[in-house]
Amino acid sequence: MQGLLPNIVFYVFAGLALVSGFFAIIQSNPVRCVLFLVLAFFASSVLWLLVQAEFLALILVLVYVGAVMTLFLFVVMMLNIDKASKRAHFLRYLPFGLIIVAFLTGLLLKTLPAASFQTSVEVSAAVQEVVAEDFVPDTQFVPAKTISNTEELGLVLYTDYVFAFELAAVILLVAIIAAITLVHRAPIRSKQQNITQQIMTRREDRVTLVKMKSEK
């Protein structure tokens, strides 16, 4: 029963991820596409939990569903998309899309190792005899401390890939500062109405008396 429950959860949420991803592609309404994509992300996070990658599952929900997809949803809702032309373009480029999907699927299957889908490892009888002869039970053996997936990922990021991690952080910081600077930059050569200057104006600023010589 303990081995049956994870299999049921895997097939249910894997099927849900495939179906929601398929509907995210074929839907004509862009808002529905975004909602189906959010559902696919939730199903994928459950699959990450099944393989004990809880950090990736939480990041998938918090970052993509909570931030990125919310931004996509607001942008899509503000756009005025012509559904008729979109449907026509979808039918026009459908064969090309199927060719690309088939090519990527074949490339993925080609790059995977041949023994990736084997569920068990076969060991010859000679190897089993050697292992049985050389095995000496040790009563003083202390099992190593198991660390979580999050701790292991942090150790790898901040030891082996600390330079790349810090470089990515600096690039993101520069991008944030540049975006804020571009948004709050004063407009150049644009005519704007200054309400305060109009209210605080004086008569001397409006009317100017100029003395001119009379013509003879």
Sequence and secondary structure as in RCSB ss.txt:
>XXXX:A:sequence
MQGLLPNIVFYVFAGLALVSGFFAIIQSNPVRCVLFLVLAFFASSVLWLLVQAEFLALILVLVYVGAVMTLFLFV
VMMLNIDKASKRAHFLRYLPFGLIIVAFLTGLLLKTLPAASFQTSVEVSAAVQEVVAEDFVPDTQFVPAKTISNT
EELGLVLYTDYVFAFELAAVILLVAIIAAITLVHRAPIRSKQQNITQQIMTRREDRVTLVKMKSEK
>XXXX:A:secstr
 TTHHHHHHHHHHHHHHHHHHHHHHH SSHHHHHHHHHHHHHHHHHHHHHTT HHHHHHIIIIIIIIIHHHHHHH
HHHS   HHHHHHHHHHSHHHHHHHHHHHHHHHHHHS TTTT SS    HHHHHHHHHH    TT        HH
HHHHHHHTTTSHHHHHHHHHHHHHHHHHHHHHHSS  SS     HHHHHT  HHHH          
